[in-house]
Amino acid sequence: MKKIILLLSLSLALIAETLTLSGSVISDNQKMITSRFMGFVTNVNVSEGEYVKKGDLLYSIDSREIDSAKRQAESALQMYENQYTNVRLNLDRHKRLFEKDMVAKYKVEELELAAKNLENMTNIAKARLTEVKNQYRYLNIKAPNDGVVIAKNIKVGEMAMPGMPAIILSDLTNLKIEAEIAEGNLTLIKHGKKVTVNIPSLGITQIGKISAIIPSSNPMTHTFKIKVSFNNKNNSVYPGMYATIQID
C-alpha cells in the first residue's frame, strides 16, 4: 500500500510539473495587400482559400486616372519641346545677327536664358512622363510571396482604395503556435526553451521552441502572449488550427 501511495504521489508530482497551454496555429508572415492608387477593380483572379505563388496576379484596377495624367504629361512635354525648338531657332538667328552688329547683346543673352529655362522645363516634363508611365505597373497587384488567400474584400466593379486591405495573404511556410500564459507562470519559460507541440486534429506531436514572449500583459486576464516555432513538414497545417503547448 505504501508503494502504491508513493507511486501515485510521484505521478501527481510529474503531472504538476507539466504546464499545458491551449493555443492556435498562426502565420508569422501574414500580409494585407492594398493598392497604391484608387480605381475601379477590373478583375479579381483569386478566391478565398486559394494557394498562390510569388508574382501571381491577384487583382487589377482600371487605368483611367493614370491615362489622364499621362495625357497631361505628354501634352506638357510637347509644349515645352516646341517652345524650346522655336527659342533655339530664334537664338541661332540672333547670334548670326549679333556677329553682324545688327542686334544688341542683351537680346542674345535673353534668348540664351529663355532656352536654358525651357531646356530645364523639358527635362522636368520628361521625368514626369516617365514617372506616370511607371505607375501602370501598380495597377496589377501581384502576390509578394507564396501563400494562401485567407480573406478577399474586393469584387469586380468596386472601388479599390489606397491603404484599404483588399486581400489578406498568409504564408504557410512560416507557421507558429500562439498561446497565452499566466504571468505567474512566466518563470517557467524563456526565449529559446524547448516545449512539446501538439496539433490534435492531425495527430502531430513534436518539439518546438519558444521564439517570442510578448511583454504586454492583458490587463483583463493578466496573461502574456508567447509564440512557438516548430518544424512544419505537414502541408495540412493551416492557420487557425487548435494546438497545445506542453511546458516542463
WORA-V591421 format. One record per pair of residues at least 12 apart in sequence whose ideal C-beta (glycine too) atoms are under 8 Angstrom apart, sorted by the first residue. I is the first residue (numbers start at 1). J is the second residue. Records with the same first field share a line. If there is no record, write none. Layout:
I = J + J
This chain:
17 = 248
18 = 246 + 247 + 248
19 = 181 + 185 + 188 + 246 + 247 + 248
20 = 244 + 245 + 246 + 247
21 = 179 + 180 + 181 + 226 + 244 + 245 + 246 + 247
22 = 179 + 242 + 243 + 244
23 = 177 + 178 + 179 + 180 + 228 + 242 + 243 + 244 + 245
24 = 177 + 178 + 179 + 239 + 240 + 241 + 242 + 243
25 = 175 + 176 + 177 + 199 + 237 + 238 + 239 + 240 + 241 + 243
26 = 175 + 176 + 177 + 178 + 227 + 239 + 240
27 = 147 + 170 + 171 + 172 + 174 + 175 + 176 + 239
28 = 171 + 174 + 175 + 176 + 227
29 = 145 + 147 + 170 + 171 + 173 + 174
30 = 150 + 168 + 169 + 170 + 171 + 239
31 = 144 + 145 + 147 + 168 + 169 + 171
32 = 165 + 167 + 168
33 = 58 + 141 + 143 + 144 + 165 + 166 + 167 + 168 + 169
34 = 162 + 163 + 164 + 165 + 166
35 = 61 + 138 + 141 + 160 + 161 + 162 + 166
36 = 135 + 138 + 162
37 = 61 + 65 + 66 + 135 + 138 + 139 + 160 + 162
38 = 61 + 65 + 159 + 160 + 161 + 162
39 = 61 + 62 + 63 + 64 + 65 + 139 + 159 + 160
40 = 61 + 62 + 157 + 158 + 159 + 160
41 = 59 + 60 + 61 + 154 + 155 + 156 + 157 + 158 + 159 + 160
42 = 60 + 61 + 62 + 156
43 = 59 + 60 + 156
44 = 58 + 59 + 152 + 154 + 155 + 156
45 = 57 + 58 + 59
46 = 58 + 59 + 149 + 152 + 167
47 = 149 + 152
48 = 149 + 150 + 151 + 152
49 = 148 + 149 + 150
50 = 148 + 149
51 = 146 + 147 + 148
52 = 143 + 146 + 147 + 148 + 149 + 169
53 = 143 + 146
54 = 143 + 144 + 145 + 146
55 = 142 + 143
56 = 142 + 143
57 = 140 + 141 + 142
58 = 141 + 142 + 143 + 149 + 166 + 167
59 = 141 + 154 + 160 + 166 + 167
60 = 139 + 140 + 141
61 = 139 + 141 + 160
62 = 139
63 = 136 + 139
66 = 132 + 135 + 136 + 139
69 = 132 + 135
70 = 129 + 132 + 133
73 = 125 + 128 + 129 + 132
74 = 129
76 = 125 + 128
77 = 122 + 125 + 126 + 128 + 129
80 = 118 + 121 + 122 + 125
81 = 122
83 = 118
84 = 115 + 118 + 119 + 121 + 122
87 = 111 + 114 + 115 + 118
88 = 115
90 = 111
91 = 108 + 111 + 112 + 114 + 115
94 = 107 + 108 + 111
95 = 108
141 = 166 + 167
143 = 169
144 = 169
145 = 169 + 171
146 = 171 + 172 + 173
147 = 169 + 170 + 171 + 172
148 = 169 + 170 + 172 + 238
149 = 167 + 168 + 169 + 170
150 = 168 + 169 + 170 + 239
151 = 165 + 167 + 168
152 = 166 + 167 + 168
153 = 165 + 166 + 167 + 168
154 = 166 + 167
170 = 239
172 = 232 + 235 + 237 + 238 + 239
173 = 232
175 = 230 + 232 + 237 + 239
176 = 211 + 227 + 228 + 229 + 230
177 = 197 + 208 + 227 + 228 + 230 + 243 + 245
178 = 225 + 226 + 227 + 228
179 = 225 + 226 + 228 + 243 + 245
180 = 218 + 221 + 223 + 224 + 225 + 226
181 = 223 + 224 + 226
182 = 222 + 223
183 = 217 + 222 + 223 + 224
185 = 247
186 = 213 + 224
188 = 247
189 = 210 + 213 + 226 + 247
190 = 210 + 213
191 = 210 + 211 + 212 + 213
192 = 209 + 210 + 211
193 = 209 + 210 + 247
194 = 207 + 208 + 209
195 = 207 + 208 + 209 + 210 + 228 + 245 + 246 + 247 + 248
196 = 208 + 245 + 246 + 247
197 = 228 + 230 + 243 + 244 + 245
198 = 243 + 244 + 245 + 246
199 = 237 + 241 + 242 + 243
200 = 242 + 243 + 244
201 = 241 + 242
202 = 234 + 236 + 237 + 241
204 = 234 + 237
206 = 230 + 231
207 = 230
208 = 228 + 229 + 230 + 245
209 = 228 + 229 + 230
210 = 226 + 227 + 228
211 = 227 + 228 + 229
212 = 225 + 226 + 227
213 = 225 + 226
214 = 226 + 227
226 = 245
228 = 245
